[in-house]
């Protein structure tokens, strides 16, 4: 309330009418000044002299006070001043109207801390003029008639209508030069974060510099491109498939994790409350380290008190960053607390289901398998908690009592396949350390036991799988199945589907799919249903098909595919030439590091999503991969797609987390985090492609197309993709040499060839593509290949390179030529090195190693 305009007289004046009060509020005053100014004083009021200060006791008006003549009927009081307190450090322009009480400017209009808006220049006031009255116009100036002020209307609630927002002067922050810009992480706005920001507030993020040392090892996770497209349109224009090849346990060589193990203890695992991503080296810290911004979704999280650390004022990073592996390394292992366990960790279980039919005995598969399992018992993970069981089958199913108190194993045969039961359920799955002698005795006697009797040619694989399901279903584990032919009896028997006549036709596609268990288009295979049940019980199937005849691998392959296992196929198996391979791969499958009861999820920056998964897994929900077992050979391809909105961040983050149980019974979370810059340049995206990762993703995509549309359609799409990637991203100069390659005669290089001057690079004169001589370098749009004369067996003699000085001079010129023209394709050179390694090897080594100093006096350089 503006008390400076109030009268100190206590003489009561007659109460004005309601019309007088309305005129008092609506009538304009002054010359059109501030609309939020107080109403004019009542009649008889004298303006206090200049420099007058109101007495102390009159600065605060008594409760219920109203200026004389301003109290209408019904207890009307003059409205209070409605200007709230401005934000801290903000000074509004003098000419701007004051905001109503309780009004707060939107966040985008708030000025940074310490900002003061410039004051607008005001015209000088004439002596005796009232406050707010403008000075008269200059002589000769055209005076614009003052617009008549519209009377203010009152709202229905009795309050004046909200005034217009004050305008801030427009100012654009200075942009740094393009050469000094750094890649930044998730950044919805610019500027520094507001101190004391609430969790989840949209405060600006600090810059995140891509530290290559903090990236996860590319053997764990790599992208098909080094730069991600900023939108779906850019990705489609580049023609390069965007995908991730994830191998979460690639570097595990023993049963101990090769990564740093982090135990958060009572603090609990630090992860984002919104997207559930784990803290990693690429998060940004705000509010002096008391909050951190997720680099995946941008959410601001509070830092637990026990995890707090001050920030370095120079770098903006935590002072303990190098002491915490989760903040400086892209791959870490986290100890999972109890809430990450559905049940207590189970011991490692290995159940062997072995085919002992006539085909398995005749080909020698049974002997190789039994011998390899016995030799691998010491290397099974999880000792001394490891449990094992053995089941064999032909026309019936055989169980073996391996109780530790027995001197010899006991076999129990169940011939009734329609009503299968499990005898001695407590003595079939035993502890390996306690029953080691009984298990070894069974494996030693197994080949002779079934070869002595007349083996049956029948194979009851379905009932044997049901028996294993009942034996190990309560604990889970690894189920190793050895099949020697087509399952032809009992439940889930398969029929011969091989038909050479349909090869190359539309009917061939049906042979690549599993055989359904019943009629109808919605019927699924029995093996698919059983594999889903295995996955639910944390059972992984490792299938070894050593078949001497047709075995319908398309149907049997569903078992390892859905249960995250592996398929090993040995067509036309004979122990004499395939036994060593089977023994090596079986020993590796039994003794390699294994994670049990695993699940994996991949999270991407907002704007990206995982559109498809490829590999052996069973998906729960829409993005959770169920993996009963995870090994160093487990590889998953993830197809990345863009959302409708383009990426606004300078870098994109991708994080894969694997929750599993170690063979020692400890629950762990393995986290791999990688970031990649975002670009809108189609050419830069194509140039950053990783050939290894791209070939892996494209090959698996081609397999999917072959299963859906046939082999011919898959072949055409694969060829078209290669053409699009190669030609659509080729510059005009490269296109010219791609159509008509340049051929340089390396044995006739002039003296000035390979030298760079201020004008240009000195290329040797190109030769005719039909020229015949000793040694050439063929430039095909940036790819250099060495082409010898196929009719010449003595390249050294014809090229005149038997002298050491000639070889040294040749290498120096070839090095300069290759560095300018392109890079050597080792795939092309492999077949050339066989012809004349003494000539090509020094050329390749020298061209790729700039530090190589070839001495003409050393004959070894040839």
Secondary structure, DSSP 4 states (H G I P E B T S, - for coil): --GGGS-------PPP-HHHHHHHHHS--TTT--TTSPPPPPTT--PPPTT----GGGSSPPTT---TT---TTT--PPPP-PPPPPTT----TTSPPPPTT----GGGPPPTT--PPPPP-PPPPTTPPTTPPPPPPTTPPPPPPPPPPPPPBPTTSSBPPPPPPPPPP-PPPPPPGGG-----S-SS-SPPPTTPPTT--PPPPP----GGGSPPTTTEEESBSEEESSHHHHHHH-PPPEEEE-TTTT--SSS-SS-EE--GGG---B-TTT-PBP-TT-EEEGGGTEEE-TTT--EEEPPGGG--PBPTTT-SBTTGGG-HHHH-SEEEEE--GGG-SSPPPPPEEEEEEE-SHHHHHTTHHHHHHHHHHHTGGG-TTTTS-EEEEEEESSSEEEEE--TT-SS-EEEEE--STT---SSTTTSSEETTTSHHHHHHHHHHHHHHHHHS---S---HHHHHHHHHHHHTTT-EEEEEEE-S---SSTT-------GGGTTSTTHHHHTSPPPSSSSTT---HHHHHHHHHHHTTEEEEEEE--SS---HHHHTHHHHHTT--EEE-TT--HHHHHHHHHHHHHHHHHS-EEEEEEEEEEE-TTEEEEEEESS-EEETTTEEEEEEEETT--EEEEEEE-SSPP-SSEEEEEEEEEEE-TTS-EEEEEEEEEEEEE--HHHHHHTB-HHHHHHHHHHHHHHHHHHH-HHHHHHHHHHHHHHHHHTT--HHHHHHHHS-EEEEGGG--TTTT-B-SS-B-PPPPPPTT---SEEEEEETTEEEEEE-TT-S-HHHHHT--SHHHHHHHHHHHHHHHHHH-EE-HHHHHHHHTT-HHHHHHHHHHHH-TT----TT-GGG-
